[in-house]
Amino acid sequence: MNDSLDAPAARPLPDLTDAATRFPVRAGEDPWTEQEVREIATELVSEIDRLTSELAAADEELSELLRNSGDGAGDDQADSGSSALEREHELTLVNNTRDMLEQTTRALARIDAGTFGRCDSCGEAIGKARVQAFPRATLCVSCKQREERR
């Protein structure tokens, strides 16, 4: 039996009472349902828990690498270079995980605030399909394309 599937989420879901009615949709899209919003919120809470755990493990790994970086004063340059590359790689992983955690936490906060699914740039609906596929999306396709051209 897998206890992790039976365990409740460590973080509570935001109040979803009227969330579905507050989220915008694009022309031709069906309105949000409470079930759709609940599924996204549950996915985000699960992702926050997973990323928090990964971040703790990656932080520990990085700390261990930094503690051991002074060991082996007689190491040759190749070993030192390899160790530096490993530390740099682990630091990149920690930073990427931290960024993902921040984006995911903001997405959950947008659900709670009633601003989920609204473009941060133009204020229009991002589109249900886009945010269902990528709940951390903060820009509609048009604004995202404009941002990437800069």
matplotlib code that plots the C-alpha trace (Angstrom):
import matplotlib.pyplot as plt

x = [0.0, 1.3, 0.7, 1.7, -1.5, -3.6, -2.0, -3.9, -2.1, 0.1, -1.3, -5.0, -6.8, -7.9, -11.6, -13.1, -16.7, -17.3, -13.9, -15.3, -17.5, -14.6, -12.3, -12.5, -12.9, -12.2, -15.0, -16.3, -15.1, -17.3, -17.4, -15.1, -16.7, -16.0, -14.6, -12.1, -10.9, -10.7, -8.6, -6.2, -5.9, -5.3, -2.6, -0.9, -1.0, 0.5, 3.2, 4.0, 4.5, 6.7, 8.8, 9.2, 10.5, 12.8, 14.1, 15.0, 16.8, 18.7, 19.6, 21.0, 23.0, 24.4, 25.3, 27.1, 29.0, 30.0, 31.1, 33.3, 34.7, 37.7, 38.5, 41.3, 43.7, 46.0, 43.4, 44.6, 43.0, 40.7, 39.2, 38.8, 37.2, 34.8, 33.8, 33.2, 31.1, 29.1, 28.5, 27.4, 25.0, 23.5, 23.2, 21.3, 18.9, 18.3, 17.6, 15.3, 13.3, 13.0, 11.7, 9.2, 8.0, 7.5, 5.6, 3.4, 2.7, 1.7, -0.7, -2.4, -2.6, -4.2, -6.9, -7.5, -7.5, -9.8, -7.3, -6.4, -6.7, -6.4, -3.3, -1.0, -0.2, -3.5, -6.0, -7.9, -8.6, -5.5, -7.7, -8.9, -6.9, -3.7, -4.1, -5.3, -2.2, 0.1, -1.5, 1.5, 0.8, 0.4, 0.2, -2.1, -0.6, -0.5, 1.3, 3.7, 4.6, 5.2, 7.4, 9.5, 10.1, 11.7]
y = [0.0, 3.5, 5.7, 8.9, 8.5, 8.1, 11.0, 14.4, 17.3, 19.2, 22.6, 23.3, 24.3, 27.9, 28.7, 27.6, 28.4, 30.9, 30.6, 29.2, 32.2, 34.7, 33.3, 34.7, 32.6, 33.5, 33.8, 30.3, 28.7, 27.1, 28.8, 27.3, 24.7, 24.2, 20.7, 22.2, 24.8, 22.2, 19.9, 22.7, 23.8, 20.2, 19.8, 23.1, 22.1, 18.7, 20.4, 22.8, 19.8, 18.0, 21.0, 21.9, 18.3, 18.5, 21.9, 20.6, 17.6, 19.8, 22.3, 19.5, 18.1, 21.5, 22.1, 18.7, 19.6, 23.0, 21.4, 18.9, 21.4, 22.1, 18.4, 16.9, 19.8, 17.6, 17.0, 17.8, 20.5, 18.0, 16.9, 20.5, 21.4, 18.5, 19.4, 23.0, 21.9, 19.6, 22.4, 24.8, 22.1, 21.6, 25.3, 25.7, 22.9, 24.6, 27.9, 26.3, 24.4, 27.6, 29.5, 26.8, 26.7, 30.5, 30.4, 27.5, 29.3, 32.5, 30.4, 29.1, 32.6, 33.8, 31.2, 32.4, 36.1, 35.4, 36.6, 33.1, 32.8, 36.6, 37.9, 40.0, 42.1, 42.9, 41.8, 39.5, 35.8, 33.6, 30.7, 27.7, 25.2, 27.1, 27.3, 23.8, 22.6, 25.1, 26.4, 28.7, 30.7, 34.4, 35.7, 35.0, 33.6, 37.0, 38.7, 35.8, 35.9, 39.7, 39.2, 36.6, 38.8, 41.5]
z = [0.0, -0.9, 2.1, 0.2, -1.9, 1.2, 3.1, 3.0, 1.4, 3.9, 2.7, 2.7, -0.5, -0.7, -0.3, -3.6, -2.8, -5.6, -7.4, -10.6, -11.1, -10.6, -13.3, -16.8, -20.0, -23.6, -26.1, -27.0, -23.9, -21.3, -17.9, -15.2, -13.0, -9.3, -10.1, -12.7, -10.2, -7.4, -9.7, -10.5, -6.9, -5.8, -8.4, -7.3, -3.6, -4.6, -6.7, -3.8, -1.5, -4.0, -4.8, -1.1, -0.5, -3.5, -2.4, 1.0, -0.4, -3.0, -0.3, 1.8, -1.2, -1.9, 1.7, 1.7, -1.5, 0.0, 3.3, 1.4, -1.1, 1.2, 1.6, -0.5, -0.6, -2.7, -5.4, -8.9, -11.1, -12.9, -9.5, -8.4, -11.7, -11.5, -7.9, -8.9, -11.9, -9.6, -7.1, -9.9, -11.3, -7.8, -7.3, -10.6, -9.6, -6.2, -7.9, -10.6, -7.9, -5.8, -8.9, -9.7, -6.1, -6.1, -9.4, -8.1, -4.8, -6.7, -8.9, -5.8, -4.3, -7.6, -7.2, -3.6, -4.8, -7.7, -10.3, -11.6, -15.4, -16.0, -18.0, -15.9, -18.9, -20.7, -18.1, -20.5, -20.0, -20.5, -21.7, -19.9, -22.0, -21.4, -17.6, -17.3, -19.2, -17.4, -14.2, -13.5, -16.7, -16.0, -19.6, -22.4, -25.6, -27.3, -24.4, -24.0, -27.7, -27.4, -24.3, -26.1, -29.1, -26.9]

ax = plt.figure().add_subplot(projection="3d")
ax.plot(x, y, z, "-o")
ax.set_aspect("equal")
plt.show()
